[in-house]
Amino acid sequence: MGRPHRTGHVTHRARTFCLLALAALLAAGLSWGVISAFADSSATPAASPRTILQIGYYQSLDSLNPYIGQQDIAWDIYRLNYDRLVCYDPATLKPMPGLATSWSHSADGLTWIFQIRRGVTWQDGQPLTARDVAFSFNYVVKNQLSNYLNYATSIKSAVATDDHTVVFHLSQPKSTMLQTWVPIVPQHVWGKISGTAAANKYQNAAPVVGSGPFQVVQWVKGDYVRLVANKRYWGGAPKIDELIMRMYTNEDTLATDLKQDVIQYADVAPAEFRSFENKPGWNAHRAVNDWFNDIGFNCYTGPSLGNPVLRDWRFRNALNWAIDRNKIASIACQGAALPASSLLPSGYWPASLDYHWTPPADQAYRYDPAKADALLTAAGYPLKNGVRLNKQGKPIVLRIYADDEQDAYLTTAKLVAGWLHAIGIKMVVSSLDTGALNADIYNMNGNTFTPNYDLFCWNWDGDPDPNFLLSVLLGSQINGWSDTAWSNPTYDSLYLQQSREMDPAKRLATIHQMEQIVYQQTPYIIAVYPQILQVYDTAHWTGWVNQPAGSGSVDNYWTFLRVGPKGSATSGGTSPLLIVVPLVIAVAAVVGGLLVWRARKRGAAALEVEG
């Protein structure tokens, strides 16, 4: 399950000829787990074999500090190293006990009481109490820590009335009180860290002290993160001893490592995914998620370096009819996406509470350049000699930027440029790294926010509850989470209404109203709902969990808590990994001269701030 994020740009990793030779030798004489077990030179010696699962990421970690990290891998780590007050049921996405075993609230919704588990300890052995929970929320509110501030909205204070009870005092009812994804951190660690440091420079070096099922014990930048299982975890000890998260910059290398079982799970590119679809012992899974790829507009009505035509919602709305979403899905995403309609993705939430709003058939956008032309002309942007003019009679020229982290973004930008050129709009396409794109979206002229872009191609990923994705478009998030700088008072008012509504059905109706406003006003053209192309080893590993059930991702808390080798001690057998570790040592002795079996080139990773 992803947190709001945009994936980052990573360093290059190169494989040597010696690695290939050694891999071939090992594959010829040993079983599947050799490379996996031998991957980390700092692992426990063969005399104490350990079960190690390795997974691959096509990105690099930016920070172990949960208050500033933004990337997908970072949020995966935070959810494993730290607990949260309430969990999500992996099948239904409904709230279920986490550190809190039960909860209740007052009739007016302004007071919530949570009972905290007894006997829980931090990974350094100190007891976890309700005071740590209260501290964690107050720390976010007091220091306005932006990564979690939206989750703490309306919380005035949290008070530990004893070691196992936390009382939250709210300024208004909060419909998402059970979806507050604030990490519970140890007061004895973070109480020594100022809010300013937490929000800016504190590194939170390994070993990272939390109470989750795993603990980060090592981070080699641009290379890997090593986590060890918390055998005292209140939710039951993980089935594996270690989890290695490996970072890649080359998709071919990542796919090769999957095929050789160096790693046992990764999200892969469409071409590589197809090669795994009928591969015995592997599951190639097209997962749905709470995300979308978008074409964003600079809607800012204040100081801006964007083209002024984009401030007009009628201009933006007309462009919906010039975009062929089916081709974006089939060409840019190589078939690994579905054409999108409204803001919140379809096919993710259970039918009983589906937040996705489906436009009526007579309002649904389709590829119709003639209609786009007619709407632009009616809005005051005529076509003259094949050139689209603004209201001052000047040719319209727009810049469209694509984040370079995925080829799909640049391909989308090129397709969009072609379609808009066909209706008379001159387009200039550029590919920018994540840092440069963020710099333009959040450009400052001295102390004045002055966004410097016209359009961009990127994506958003959210939570099982839609509140975060909805909040990105608030006027109050301009120069914050908002990357379009769009503002609409009615939308803002409805957001507050849904955030206070305790009746799920009434809240759902309000959210659908919000989606309709976005659909018309078009701060984004919601292009496609990407599928996550997940490949994982089912021949040797069991316990992979889909969240939500059936079509959901296996990259989630529940998978890493439950996954383990087939035939392990937990199921009455012996893990093949436990057998092969001594063999790896023997092979290493035989090959002797191959002291280093993997070579890497490391470069500077471009960090990103989610917009």
Stockholm file with secondary structure:
# STOCKHOLM 1.0

chainA/1-611         MGRPHRTGHVTHRARTFCLLALAALLAAGLSWGVISAFADSSATPAASPRTILQIGYYQSLDSLNPYIGQQDIAWDIYRLNYDRLVCYDPATLKPMPGLATSWSHSADGLTWIFQIRRGVTWQDGQPLTARDVAFSFNYVVKNQLSNYLNYATSIKSAVATDDHTVVFHLSQPKSTMLQTWVPIVPQHVWGKISGTAAANKYQNAAPVVGSGPFQVVQWVKGDYVRLVANKRYWGGAPKIDELIMRMYTNEDTLATDLKQDVIQYADVAPAEFRSFENKPGWNAHRAVNDWFNDIGFNCYTGPSLGNPVLRDWRFRNALNWAIDRNKIASIACQGAALPASSLLPSGYWPASLDYHWTPPADQAYRYDPAKADALLTAAGYPLKNGVRLNKQGKPIVLRIYADDEQDAYLTTAKLVAGWLHAIGIKMVVSSLDTGALNADIYNMNGNTFTPNYDLFCWNWDGDPDPNFLLSVLLGSQINGWSDTAWSNPTYDSLYLQQSREMDPAKRLATIHQMEQIVYQQTPYIIAVYPQILQVYDTAHWTGWVNQPAGSGSVDNYWTFLRVGPKGSATSGGTSPLLIVVPLVIAVAAVVGGLLVWRARKRGAAALEVEG
#=GR chainA/1-611 SS CCCSCCCCCCCCCCCCHHHHHHHHHHHHHSCTTHHHHHSCTTSCCTTSCCCEEEEEESSCCCCSCTTTCCSHHHHHHHHHHSBCSEEECTTTCCEEESSEEEEEECTTSCEEEEEECSSCBCTTSCBCCHHHHHHHHHHHHHHTCHHHHTTTTTEEEEEEEETTEEEEEESSCCTTGGGCCCCBCCHHHHTTSCHHHHHHTCCCCSSCCCSSSEEEEEEETTTEEEEEECTTCTTCCCSSSEEEEEECSCHHHHHHHHHTTSSSEEECCHHHHHHHTTCTTEEEEEECCSEEEEEEECCCCSSCSSCGGGGCHHHHHHHGGGCCHHHIIIIISTTCEEECCSSSCSSSSCGGGCCCCCCCTTTCCCCCHHHHHHHHHHTTCCEETTEEBCTTSCBCEEEEEEETTCHHHHHHHHHHHHHHHHTTCEEEEEEECHHHHHHHHTCEETTEECCCCSEEEEEEECCSSTHHHHHTTCGGGTTTTCSSCCCCHHHHHHHHHHHHCCCHHHHHHHHHHHHHHHHHHCSEEEEEEECEEEEEECSSEECCCCBSTTTSBSCSHHHHHHCEETTCGGGTSCCHHHHHHHHHHHHHHHHTTCCCCCCCCCCCCCCCCCC
#=GC SS_cons         CCCSCCCCCCCCCCCCHHHHHHHHHHHHHSCTTHHHHHSCTTSCCTTSCCCEEEEEESSCCCCSCTTTCCSHHHHHHHHHHSBCSEEECTTTCCEEESSEEEEEECTTSCEEEEEECSSCBCTTSCBCCHHHHHHHHHHHHHHTCHHHHTTTTTEEEEEEEETTEEEEEESSCCTTGGGCCCCBCCHHHHTTSCHHHHHHTCCCCSSCCCSSSEEEEEEETTTEEEEEECTTCTTCCCSSSEEEEEECSCHHHHHHHHHTTSSSEEECCHHHHHHHTTCTTEEEEEECCSEEEEEEECCCCSSCSSCGGGGCHHHHHHHGGGCCHHHIIIIISTTCEEECCSSSCSSSSCGGGCCCCCCCTTTCCCCCHHHHHHHHHHTTCCEETTEEBCTTSCBCEEEEEEETTCHHHHHHHHHHHHHHHHTTCEEEEEEECHHHHHHHHTCEETTEECCCCSEEEEEEECCSSTHHHHHTTCGGGTTTTCSSCCCCHHHHHHHHHHHHCCCHHHHHHHHHHHHHHHHHHCSEEEEEEECEEEEEECSSEECCCCBSTTTSBSCSHHHHHHCEETTCGGGTSCCHHHHHHHHHHHHHHHHTTCCCCCCCCCCCCCCCCCC
//
